[in-house]
Amino acid sequence: MKPSPTPPTPSTPSSQPGRDAPASPLTHFDGAGQAHMVDVGAKSETTRVARARGHIRMAAATFALIESGSAKKGDVLGIARIAAIQGSKRTSELIPLCHPLALTRVAAEFVLDAARQRVTLEVTAETVGRTGVEMEALTAVSVGLLTIYDMCKAADRGMVIEDVRLLEKAGGKSGHWLADDK
């Protein structure tokens, strides 16, 4: 039988190696390379907004099912919208070092592009808090698109989820950031 590990002793942030000055811009690791949840306690609460987008490409017949609303499992986009919103709310349960956030708004908008046989999902997530909502917006897009896949996979297993990315973030010390679409 292995001896149980000695429990860590409580320590102040300044006594943890590398805690005061991260060795790299990867803020989820301390100077010793250990993963940790970033301390946002000293940050000011500000309005935080993030927008993310992604696409799912599919066969023409599958696109027609979604567009007409006649998919076997029901209103694909309506269910995917609810899934996206739910995904944003559960981000901290899915991404290990994310802080749980009190979201103030999540909007999920779909654009159907018949020429490309794809559905685009754009999500805007907002909060007033000490950390950003980029992960909530990205998770919402991913879960929404995965829900479309799930609801339509019986008709088309070859669907492709692509280009899930952050478009914009605002708020906090780092200010406003906009993706370079070049």
Rosetta blueprint (number, residue, H / E / L):
1 M L
2 K L
3 P L
4 S L
5 P L
6 T L
7 P L
8 P L
9 T L
10 P L
11 S L
12 T L
13 P H
14 S H
15 S H
16 Q L
17 P L
18 G L
19 R L
20 D L
21 A L
22 P L
23 A L
24 S L
25 P L
26 L L
27 T L
28 H L
29 F E
30 D L
31 G L
32 A L
33 G L
34 Q L
35 A E
36 H L
37 M L
38 V L
39 D L
40 V L
41 G L
42 A L
43 K L
44 S L
45 E L
46 T E
47 T E
48 R E
49 V E
50 A E
51 R E
52 A E
53 R E
54 G E
55 H E
56 I E
57 R E
58 M L
59 A L
60 A H
61 A H
62 T H
63 F H
64 A H
65 L H
66 I H
67 E H
68 S H
69 G L
70 S L
71 A L
72 K L
73 K L
74 G L
75 D L
76 V H
77 L H
78 G H
79 I H
80 A H
81 R H
82 I H
83 A H
84 A H
85 I H
86 Q H
87 G H
88 S H
89 K H
90 R L
91 T H
92 S H
93 E H
94 L H
95 I L
96 P L
97 L L
98 C L
99 H L
100 P L
101 L L
102 A L
103 L E
104 T E
105 R E
106 V E
107 A E
108 A E
109 E E
110 F E
111 V E
112 L E
113 D E
114 A L
115 A L
116 R L
117 Q L
118 R E
119 V E
120 T E
121 L E
122 E E
123 V E
124 T E
125 A E
126 E E
127 T E
128 V E
129 G E
130 R L
131 T L
132 G L
133 V L
134 E H
135 M H
136 E H
137 A H
138 L H
139 T H
140 A H
141 V H
142 S H
143 V H
144 G H
145 L H
146 L H
147 T H
148 I H
149 Y H
150 D H
151 M H
152 C H
153 K L
154 A L
155 A L
156 D L
157 R L
158 G L
159 M L
160 V E
161 I E
162 E E
163 D E
164 V E
165 R E
166 L E
167 L E
168 E E
169 K E
170 A E
171 G L
172 G L
173 K L
174 S L
175 G L
176 H L
177 W E
178 L E
179 A L
180 D L
181 D L
182 K L
